[in-house]
Amino acid sequence: MKNAIIFDLDGTLWDSSRQVTESWNVVLGRYPETENSKITTADMHRFMGRQMNEIARMMMPDVEEALRSKIMLECMDYELEYLLDHKGDLYPKVYETLSALSEKFMLMIVSNCQDGYIQLFLKQTGTGRFFGDFESFGKTGLSKGENIKLVIKRNAVDRAVYVGDTQGDLDSADKAGVEFIHAAYGFGKTNRETARITEFSELTKILADIL
């Protein structure tokens, strides 16, 4: 039987909110329409986990749609460039825990990020060896729930659990028909009680009761 753990990225495996905020503010400063609309790390915590078009509307509600889309794409592109020299921060014991889990389970990532972001994360953190597959909104244009179903089908997984930190992650797990573990140390809360962890290393114990 193939059992898989599918992870959200931001707020679950690492925190790059400060670095991404810095890069987006550089781009926002290039345009008269947004030069006075700088965002904070707290804003970024609200954005992360959402699809890019939704983030653009939240961040630039008064900018006309074509320009908003152009600026958002530029933010996405510059973010990847910026992160090459300003790496995000893995949460404590992520590397060691992933190493242990990869010996028993298939590990995957599904995120609403742009294509290239997961690849950068895997390379920068040296965790690529632990993951068998990943998918993103930026590559497929699909919702997170649909992408979870996609990687499950693609890898012939029999049972899976999704680990994430926001209500959107819980909703996506529900849509995909998989169990959910709330990374309560991350950026968000959920509207109902589920299995939860307060630090990443707790996954090893809690998964023994779920999978």
N, C-alpha and C positions, 0 to 999 in steps of 0.2 A: 504493500500500500504506500502510495506517495503522499506524504504530508508536507505541507509548505507553510512557511511564515512569510507573509507579504508585509513590507514596511512602507509607511509614509516616510518622507525624508526630513523636511524642515520641522523642527520641534520634536522630532522622534529620534533620529540618528545623529543629527548635528544642528548647530545654531549658527547660521550665517547672516542673521538679521542685521547686525551692525554693518557688516561689509556691504551687503546688498543695498541698505539704506544709503550709505555713502556713495555708492556708484550711481544709484538712481538720481540722487540730488545733483550730481554733476550734470546729468542729462537734462533734468528739469531746469537747471540754470542756463541752458543754451537757448531757451525759447522765451520770448517776451510773455507769452500766454501763461507760462508756468514758473517763471524765474522767482516769483514770490510765493510759490506753493511748495516749499521744501517739506519733506516728510520726516517723521521721527521713527526711532526704533519701535516705539509703541504702535505707531501706524503700521509698520511692517509686520508686526505680530498679528494684527487684524487681517492683513492681506494674505499672509502665507497659508497655503492650502487651498486657495481659491483659484479658479481659472483666470487666465491672463486678461481676457476681455472684461471680466467682472472687476478685477483689480483696477483696470484702467478707468472704469466708470466711477469707482469709489475714489480714486486718487485725483481725477480730473473731471469732475461732474459738469463744469461750465465750459469745457473745451469741446469744440465741434468734433464729431465722430472720426472723420478722416484724419485730422491732425492728432487726435487722441491715440488712434491706432498707430500712427507713425512714431509718436513719442514713446509709446509702450514698447514697440519693437526695438527701438533704439536703446531703451532701458535694458531690455533682455540681452541684447548683443553686448552692450558695454559691461553689464554685470558679469558675464563669463570672462571677459578680458580682465576686469578688475580682480576677480577672484583668483586668477592665476598667481597674483602677487600678494593677495590678502586673503589667506585661507580661512574658511569657517572653522568652528570649534566642535570636535566630536564630544558628545556627552561622555561622562566618566564611564569607563569599563565597556564601552561599545565594542572596541576592537577585540578584546579578550572574549567577550560574551558571544559575538558573532562567530569567532573561531570555534568555540565549543558547540554552538548551535548547528553550525554547518556540517558537523560530523553526524548529525542525526536527522536534520531536516533540509529540504530545499529552501533556499532563501531568495527572495525577490524584492524588488522595489517598485512601487507604483506611486507616481506623484503628478500633481497638476502643473509641473514646471515646464519650461521650454526644453526642446530637444537640445542635448549637449550638457545640461546641468547635472543630470545623474552621472553621466560619463566623467565629468570633471570631478565630482565628489568621489567616485570610485578610485580614480587615479591619484588624487591628492591625498586621500586618507589611507591608501594601500589596502582597502577592503574589497577590491574587485575580485579577489580570489575566492571570496566567500559567497558570491551571488551568482545564481545560475541564469537569471533573466531580470529584465526591468522594462517598464513602459511609462510613457508620459503623455499628457495632453498635447504638448507641443509637437509630438510625432504623429499621434493618431487623430487628434481632434475630438477624441471621445471623453466622456465623463470619467471620473475616477472609478466609479462603480463598474462601468463598462470595461475599463482597462484591467480591473481586478479579474473580471470574468474572462477577459482575453488571455491573460497570462496563465490562468488556471487551465483553460482549454488547451492552450498551446503546449503546455507541459504535462498534460494528462494527469493533473493533480486530483487525488481522491478526496482530500480534506485540507482545508486551509483556514488560517486565522489572519486577520489584518490588524496591524499594530499602528495606531496613530494618535494624535493629540487633540483633535478638534471635533466639534459636532459634525462638520462636513465629512470627516473620516468615518465616524460612526454611521452616518447616513449612507455613505458609499459601501461600507461593509454590509449593511442591511440590503442595499440594492443588489449586491453581488451574492447575497445568501450565505455569507461566511460569518464566523464568530469574530468578535472585536475585543481587543485589549487596549484600554486607554492609557497612553503615556502621560500620566498626570503631571509630570514635571515640565511638560511642553507649553504651548502657547494658548491652549483653549480648554474649555470645559464641555461636558456633555449633559444632555437633558434627562438621562436616566443612568442608573447604576449598571456598570458592566465590570468584567474583570479589569483590574487596573494595576499599574506598577508606578511606584514613586521614584524608582531609579532603574536604569536599563538592565542591570545585572539580575534583577528580580525575575526577568523573563525565564531564565533557566528553570526555576522552581515552578512558576505558574503554568508553564507549558506542559509540564509533566502531568498536570491534572486536566488539560484541555485536549491535547493531541496524543 
